[in-house]
């Protein structure tokens, strides 16, 4: 397996890019460590597939280098890089049996048939394909074909990494969870370097130990699912991760904190010192719906908000509140009483984030 390092990497599909807006990938540096399970998460058009295709060698970057274990591979073909890539739609040989599909890359390496048989049966057992080994691939369902496509990438011992480009798109929803768990088990069993591209935060957090969130051709945060949820370092991460996403409120600097309308939000002395040096920056306060506290009666540190809407989702409820002209989402447990007209809320300081031009304003420990 390989450590994959990206150095000053950028790519434009234009022959004469005039500015940052012409780049599908803006200059970035990043490292995927050997043997890690990673996800590349972001919306359509953010550059995920472009980045994956550059790593695999299907696309040459406009600038920068791709290194496997410290060795530049820009000039190497996909075959020479020993990359296995599983695409959005299954790629199988319809006229071959499942066994022969899985055996194909091993036979190309010249492995003896006994070794081929042992390896194919091992991967078939992991992917629950054992009963289908002698069935023609053309007779398989879409999800079975995708499992075969995954198996062809997993069957080789010599791969530097396995790249998954939204591999569960064609899979029935009730099978997606099972396959995600299978991939996780495979990673733990074989210690493969895996990078999983998806626009689905649930897929990313189920599969990956660490997630790289992409937005506008850049990786805006790289961290564990918990880090992305509890401390998003970019407003896009706050918005994109979570259901519903983070509340983001435009604010102005005020003595002792920030505010909007007639609402004042006090900040710690450390954050206040930062705000003083952010003249001209676009400021926002962010807090997740889960962290807004709802009270049964007025309190000194609280705010009175109007209840606009209540969505009952069974195990929890989502309240839409209006505070000084700004709408907020609040998540309540199923056992909590729902205020009818007016709600008293507060924002715990540990969960209240301040952003300047979309980037988290951080203070030292």
Steps between C-alpha positions, in 0.01 A plus 500: 500500500611857441505838665347739245628856513375792289737795461385837361241311296264696274303426186313699237312357204566827320813526288542865598358545851462864588437475873396285794148463360642304202643227726306184584766441767663797669852455632505257790738292710373186669616164634317169525699275728574139421223257597239764583129496416409843365200669343497790258167673564332787320221605263494436126748716313734569793796311345480159671512284187763725340725447802439125503578469128826693549605262778421196286677639192193532279558877495822703501498803731567849368737567790664316786593145581347175618738287708461138609730426795704809411541410132345729235259304279374775267656331199386147590197338339211375718628145451851594615359670810333174612176683579165323514203724426132416546271727302149632555354241265618137503766397249485124443550256213144381433601188308726375782398328818535678832801279576673597175424870556668487840785287370572723199748744667678212675542299181636813330772500767588141412400347835466123506144368494506366855588845635236659275233260629590561865499879464176513301322280754630717786362822346177328391439396860562852628255648245239220527559396138579136571173362363535708181854404395387283209224733382545717190543866591229607254243319714582695816305786655651849505614471862651156438693638201632783714619252761687315225649830384613570858637148529723547196666792677529316831632170370851629422771501765724751324275806478632832631147616581137432413297799383119494513312755290144507644481119476158457661299721264331204329455298820154458653471717814445205735827342380714814526554476874601136472754570225646798685557276800655236272749753365588606852558137600715445191711801588552375854580147378744589220635842617452656156531870422148594390358831376123510464339783302140588584253787537321313782618593851356176645702289255812700582465479878406129493802405291781740583727562796567848362307709249629767261219745426528669160342826394578717200796289391667504843520277805352732763535258795653160569403322820300231676120499467481631857742787431304603192176499696615663823750750364451579131783725387309636201138608470451256213596209727250624759228526237578175316556271800201433724124472452399774502826686455649766723311825565708783353409858595661815355611725786682828565771571754373666819660591832540176693401273211296498180136549414218520248196725524439557870658169600843508667719189528785531751838352405797395709775759549728295270246505216428868559870572452487320163188687391681830551747398229232383253385839373337460160456122534158340451409359841262214574402312811441126462332251730362157426127431557596227748687747722237773529349467848123538544363603840154474654513847652682832457864525609745787523743367237224390263316639201131496417428349157176447312405143404442493123477128424542153654600188305442173686747244365420225749815470708552877507333827403632795300380842611522804275531811718522868417734714707515869416409435137742207459374141462672221695468123505494322838506125554300363794490145635175307466431528874525881514188712517467734203432868572190617318552871430811623677825320582780608731836402360868540580826436319765318709833676451688173427281433195475854367741548210617829350590510130678774307466478121375140545805385700481410870658754734703288742669587826772307676426230759 
